């Protein structure tokens, strides 16, 4: 089956290259370091190296506690962190600076994987959350590189997909040296697919430390503004329009919109009267303000009174709500949160979040919360307490990684 998969990849190469070029029109980062996507790398490589793969922005930030813990525990090793997206590559620069080697993970062609493994020669591989590529995992197995699936999550939809392609995916899952699952439900689904060693270690996102300077700046911004702030966080295409159309309330408030993808800033900017890069503090008559900066979610969460989490009002699985909870923002999510199912369940049970069926209900709930300071305070405290109670995943992941290196 893997041969057929590889053949299909080869036939798709013209489409892959065209898509890379097309995305590069709006995001120039997709036209940088293209040889890396085919396993061609340059530069001297240290003799001992561990490797962490973080697909994009969310995974790059979530991996930070584990990367730093591994660096501290393995001072004779260098860290390689790979990504897939251009925004992910930019996030690696923001989060890690020069403290790690950064590169694109190659496409899943056998020769590209071979080039990657022979150049970097990692002693350990860590794949964040759900990134299982058949040729990559097979290549690691043949090169003797133990691979850990970290902070693993698996929705029922994903499990059905893996079962549908059982002949292709089950050998990859069985080749994993360890799976660190976010919850018992995730662990059971991964075990059902044949993973030999699965432990529940928790969600690394709970261990991420928000930037204290950004938190302080966000609170000061809110104080200077002098009116309530509703944040539409990490919104996806189409969500901004339906949410803003349903905005209402008896008190004047500012809606701050932060799209998930920077290439949409100008599109969403048409709905706003001001934007952060041009008007750091909105005018008194502005109703919608665009957050058109990257890497500042801690600022936006600290600056808001209520946060509505995007990606949850279309069948996209939602975006990370843990950062909002850690910053003390009361959270509203839509019906589609399957990518963060366990964190959402915990937040709802703790009273730190509210789940609603649609955009109209979200904006009604937001308006009610903006008028109810006591309830906002209860939700804020519950969110912070929840995050503190679920810290510790990094140490559990670290113990497993160190055992594999021994």
N, C-alpha and C positions, 0 to 999 in steps of 0.2 A: 504493500500500500504506500510506503514511503517513496518508492520509485515513481509511482503514479503522481503523487503529490509534488515531487521534484520536477517531473516532466511538466506538470501544469504551471509551476512557477516559471520554468524556462519559457514556456509559450506566452506567459503573461509579461515577460520582460519589457517589450515595447510599451505596454500600457503603464508599467511601473515607472519607466523612464519619463514618459509623457506626463504622468501625474506629478512626478518630482519637479519637472520643469514648470508645470502649470502652478503648483503651489508656491514655487519660487517667485512668481510674479508678484504675489502679495506678501510673502515672507521670504526675503532674500536668504535667510539661513538655510533654506532647503537646497540652495545651489552651492553652499560651502561644503568642503570636505566630502564631496561625492565619492571619491575612491574608497573612503572608509566604509561606505555602505556595501561595498563588494569585497571587503576583507583586505584592503590594501592600506597599510599604515606605514608611517615613517617615524624615526626617532629612536633613541636609545631607551631600552626597557630595563628596569631594575631586576635583579635576580629573583627577588621574592615579591609576590604581588597577589592581592586578593581582588576580586572583581564583583561589583554590584551593578545589576541592570535595573534602571528606573525609567520606564517608558517615556513619561512626560512630566509636566510640572508637579502634579500631585504626588507622584511616586518619588520624584527627586527630593521633594521636601520631606516626605514621610521616611525616606531612607536615612536621613541625616543623623538621627540618634544612633542607629546601628553602625553606620560608616565611622562615626567618631569613636564609638566604643571599640570597634575592631582595630582602628588605628592605635588607640591607647593600649589595647591588649596585645597587639602585634607590632611593637615599635620597629622591628626589623623588616616589616612589609610595607610596600607602597599600596595605595588604593587606586583602583581603576573604577570609574563610574561611567557606564554607558547609558545612552538614551536613544530614542527613535525620532522624536520631533524636534523641530527648530526651537520652539519655545522651551522644550525640555533642556536643550543645550544651553540656552541663555540662563535658565534657572540654575544649572550646574555652576555657572560662573558666579551667580549671585550668592548661592548658598555655600559653596565650597572654596571659591577663589582659586588660588594656586595650590591648595592643600591636597588635591587629588589629580590624577590623570583623567581627562575627559575625552570621550570619543563616541562616535555613532556605532551602535551595534549593526553588524552587516545584515543584509537580507539573508533569508534562510536557504541559501544555496550551499551545497556541501563544500565546494571549493572556497567560498567566501568564509564559511565557518572555519574551515581548515586554516585559511590565512590569518583569521583573527586569533585562533588558539595558538598557532605557531609563533605569531609575533609577540603576544603578551604572556603566554605560558602561565596562566593563573593557577594558583594552588587551590583556590576555592572559588566557586561561583554562587552568587546569591541573586535570585530572580524575584523581583517584587510583585506580589499579589497574584497575578494570573498569567504572566508571560511565559507560556510554554510553546516553544518552536521545535518541531520534531527533529530536524537535522541538527539544530544547535544542541539539544539535549543528547542526541546520539553521538555527536562529535565530542562533547565533553566526556561521555562515558568511555569512548575509545581512547581518549587522551588521559584518562585517569583523573579527571577533574571532578570532585564531588560537587553536586549542585543542590542548593537548598531553595525551596520555594518559601519565601518569607512573607509574613503577614497575609497568608493565603486566604482568599475569599472565593467562594463558589456559590453562585445563585442556582436555583433549581433550573432556570433557563440555560445557564452555562453547562450544568451537569448533563442536561438532555443533549446539548450539542456535542459534548465529549462522547456520550454514549452512541450518538448517531455515527460518529467517526471513530468508533472504538478501535478498529484495526490500525488506525494511524496514531491515535493519541494515547491509548493505554500503554504501549511500549515506552513512550516518553515519560508518562507518569510513573511507571514502575522503575525507571532508571534514576529517579530522583533519590538522592542520598537521605533527604529529610524534608518533611513538610511542616512548617510552623503555621498552624491554622489560627484564624482570628477567633473562632467560636467552635463549640461542639457540633453545631449544625454544619458549618463549613468542613470540619474534620470528617464527619460521617460521609459527606458527599464525596470528598477526595478519597477516603478509604474504599468506598463502593466502586471506585474506578481502578483500584489495584495498587494504590500507593503503599509501599511496604512499611514506612515509618512516619507516622503522623502524630504530632503533639499539639495540644492547644496552648498557645503561647500568648495570645492576645494581639491587639492591634497596635502596631508601631506608631500610628498617628496620634495615639494618646500620649506618647512620650515626646512629641515635638514641643520644643520650648519657643513660645512666641517672642518676637523681638521686643525687648522692653522699651527701646527708644520709639519704635513705631506705636506701641500701645500708649505711651505718654503723649506722643504727638497727636494721636487720634482723639484722645480725651480733651486735650487743649483745643483742638479744632472744633469739637462739638461745643465746648464752653463758649468760644468766640462766636459761633454761629447763633446761639441763643434761641434755637427752636428745635423741636423733635426731629429725628432723622430716621427714615426708613431705608434700609439697605436692601437692594436686589442684588444678591451676590452670585457671581459665577453663572450668569444667565446665558442661555443658549439661544440659537436663532429662533425668532418668533415669540419668545417668552416676554421680552421687554414690552412689546406692543400690547399683548393681552393683559399683562399685569397693570401697566399704566392706564389702560382704558378703564380698568375697574377701580382705580384709585378714588377714594372718597374719604370723608371724615369731617367732623365738626371742628377739629383743631388744625391750625396751619402747620404743615410739616414739610420737610425737604425730602425728596426721594433721590437717593444716590444709586446709580446703576453701574455695576462693574461687570462687563461681559467676560465670559470665560476665555475667549480667544482674542488676542490683540488685533488681529486683522479685521475685526468687526467694530473697532472703536469708531471709525468715521461713520459707518452705517448707523450705529446706535446714537452717535452724536447728533444726528438730525432730530432726535426726540428730546434733546436736552437744551437748556438755555445757557449752560456753562459747562466747562470741563476742567478737571484738576490741573492739567499741564498749562492751561492758559489763564484760568481764574482760580487760584488756590483756595480762596474763600468765596463761595457763591454770593451773589447780590441778594438783597432782602426780597426781591420780587421773583427770584428763581424758584421754580417748582421741581425741576429735574436737573440733577448735576451728574455729569459723566465721570466716572473714575477710570481714566485712561492711562493708568500706570500699571506696571508689572511688579510683582514681589512685595506688594504693600497691603496684603489682605489683613494683617494684624492691625494696621492703621484704620482700615475701613470698619472692621468689626468693633474696635474700641470707640470709633466715632459715632456708631449708630445706637439707637434705642431698641430697634427690632430688626432682625435679619431674616429675609426670605431667601431660601436656598434654591438657586437655579438648577436647571437640568432635571427638575422633578415634575414639571408640568407637561412634559412630552415623555414618551416611553424611552427615556435615555438612561435611567438608573440613578439620577441625582448627582450631586457633587458633595465634597467633603464638608460635613457639618461640625466636625470636632474642633476645628480652629475657632469657629464662632462660639461654641460652648466654652472653650478654654478662655476666651476673651471676655466671657460674661454676657454675651448677647443672647437675649431670648430668641428662639429659633422657630420659624414656620417652614414646613416642607410640604411639597405637593405629593401626589399619589405614587409617583415613580421614584423609589429610593432603593432599588434592588442592589445597586453597587455598594451601598452602605447600610444594608439591612440590619446587621447586628448593632451598629452604632445608633441607628435610628430607633430601634426597639429599646435600647437602653435609655436613650434620651427621652423618649415618650414615657417610659415607666417612671423615670426620675422626675417628671414634670418640668423638664428643661426645654421641651419642644412640643409643638402642636402639629399634627398632620391634617391636611385639608384635602377635599376631593378635586378642587380646581382653582384657577387663578382668581375668580371672583370671591370665592370663600377665603382665599389667602389674604386678599386685600381687606376684606371685612374684618378678619381676625386681627390683621395688623393695625387697623384703625382702632379697634377695641383695646388692644394692648397699649397703643400709644396714649390712650386716655386713662390707663390703669397702672399707675406707678407701682403700687403695692404688688400686683401680680408680676410685673416685669422684674422687680427685685427678687421675688421668690424664684422665678425661672432662672435668673442670672446666677443666684447662689447655687441652685441645683445643678446647673451646667458645670460650674467650676468644681463642685464637689464630685460630680461624676467623673470628670477628667482626672482629678487627683486620685480617685479610688481605682482607676483602671491603668494607672501607670505601672511600668515594670516589664513590659514586653521586650524591651531592649536587652535586659539582663538574661531573660530566658532564651532569646535568639542567640545571644553571644555564647552562652554555654554550649549550645548545640554546634555552633560553628567551630568553636575551639576543640570540641571533641572530634570533629571530622578532620581538622588539621593535624591532630595527633596521630 
